[in-house]
Amino acid sequence: MSGSSKERSLKLFSVIYFNLEHRYAVIPSNWLESNKEVCLWPGPKTKNPSKLVKDPNSKPDRTFKKFSIRLIKSYGTKCLIS
């Protein structure tokens, strides 16, 4: 790699456990907050939530709700070079 180029890996999906609901889910990793103890999840007015959860590039919007979670594991990588 040359001087100014950087390569980093991003995890595409994460397996989480909803602490209060006692359920597991797979979500796009960018739905996790930086502390990895809270995730955003589509609210009841979100259109097509099942499509969003399968897309690693989907971004949470203002209709998403915050939930307390335990991160189990993150999977899949995408290398970015800048």
C-alpha positions in Angstrom: 0.0 0.0 0.0 1.3 3.4 -0.8 1.7 6.3 1.7 -1.7 7.9 1.7 -3.8 4.8 1.0 -5.5 3.1 3.9 -7.3 -0.2 3.9 -9.8 -1.1 6.6 -12.4 -3.7 7.1 -16.0 -3.1 8.0 -18.3 -5.7 9.5 -21.4 -5.8 7.4 -23.8 -7.6 9.8 -24.0 -8.1 13.5 -25.9 -10.7 15.6 -27.4 -9.0 18.6 -29.5 -9.9 21.6 -32.3 -7.5 22.7 -31.9 -7.4 26.5 -35.5 -6.5 27.4 -37.2 -8.5 24.7 -35.0 -11.6 25.1 -34.7 -12.1 21.3 -31.9 -12.4 18.8 -31.6 -10.6 15.5 -29.2 -10.0 12.7 -28.9 -6.3 11.7 -26.7 -4.2 9.5 -23.7 -3.3 11.7 -24.1 0.4 11.0 -27.3 0.3 13.1 -25.2 -0.2 16.2 -24.3 2.9 18.2 -20.5 3.4 18.8 -20.7 1.9 22.3 -22.1 -1.3 20.8 -24.7 -1.5 23.7 -27.5 0.2 21.8 -28.9 -0.4 18.4 -31.4 1.3 16.2 -34.4 -0.7 15.0 -37.1 0.3 12.5 -40.1 1.9 14.2 -43.7 0.9 13.4 -44.0 3.5 10.7 -40.9 2.4 8.8 -41.7 1.3 5.3 -40.3 -2.2 4.2 -38.3 -3.0 7.4 -37.6 -6.6 6.2 -35.9 -5.2 3.1 -33.8 -2.7 5.2 -32.6 -5.3 7.7 -31.1 -7.4 4.8 -29.3 -4.5 3.3 -25.8 -3.8 4.9 -25.9 -0.3 3.4 -29.3 0.7 4.8 -29.1 3.7 7.2 -31.3 4.3 10.2 -33.6 7.2 9.9 -35.6 9.3 12.4 -38.4 6.7 12.7 -35.9 4.1 14.1 -36.1 3.4 17.9 -33.2 2.7 20.3 -32.9 -0.6 22.1 -30.5 -1.9 24.7 -28.6 -4.9 23.2 -25.7 -7.3 23.7 -23.5 -7.7 20.7 -22.9 -11.3 20.0 -20.7 -11.2 17.0 -20.2 -9.2 13.8 -19.6 -10.9 10.4 -18.7 -10.2 6.8 -16.1 -7.7 5.7 -15.8 -5.1 3.1 -12.4 -3.6 2.5 -12.2 0.1 1.9 -9.3 1.9 0.4 -9.0 5.6 0.7 
